[in-house]
Amino acid sequence: NIANLMVIMPKLEEFSKQMRLSCNRSVKLTCVCNKSVSYVPTNFVIKNIVWTRKTALQELQNAHIGIMPLMNKKYSLGKGGFKIIQYMSAGIPVIATDIGINKEIITEDFGKLADNYDDSWFHGLNKLCGDDWEDYSKNAKKHWDENFSFNSHVKVWKELINEIEDF
């Protein structure tokens, strides 16, 4: 999946440069993976962390925005959006490539969809880092609670069982 990340590096460079120039804020990309991202950025910092359950959970608690870039390939179309769901569970707004299941999971209330080949990554990141970040964060957690949590699934199963019993 690092190959997917490499596709949007120019977008992250542009966004990071704008953040530094307009509001003197720096951008850090934390990659929790068994392989390091070898890209050498000009306008932001990459922090490579070897994946363990503990570090993944710690980094989710420290994250500000989650990203899920994908390339439009058959492999990507089979992805289940688990990374997006993880981000939502932690109340993290998310931006992801506008393909596959991502289009069904992400709503404007907590995230943005982006095309890898236009300015939508830049604009989406700007929006999610803006004054409404707290609202996006609360909405991400709310969307997870209502659609992906254990309790939301118990509710669905109860409704299905009741339908069968009524049949």
Buried (B, 14 or more C-beta within 10 A) or exposed (E): BEEBBBBBBEBBBBBBBBBBEEEEEEBEBBBBBEEEBEBEBEBBEBEEBEEEEEEEEEBBEEBEBBBBBBBEEEEBEEBEBEBBBBBBBBBBBBBBBBBBBBEEBBEEEBBBBBBBEEEBBBBBBBBBBEEEBEEBBBBBBBBBBEBBBEEEEEEEEEEEEEEEEEE
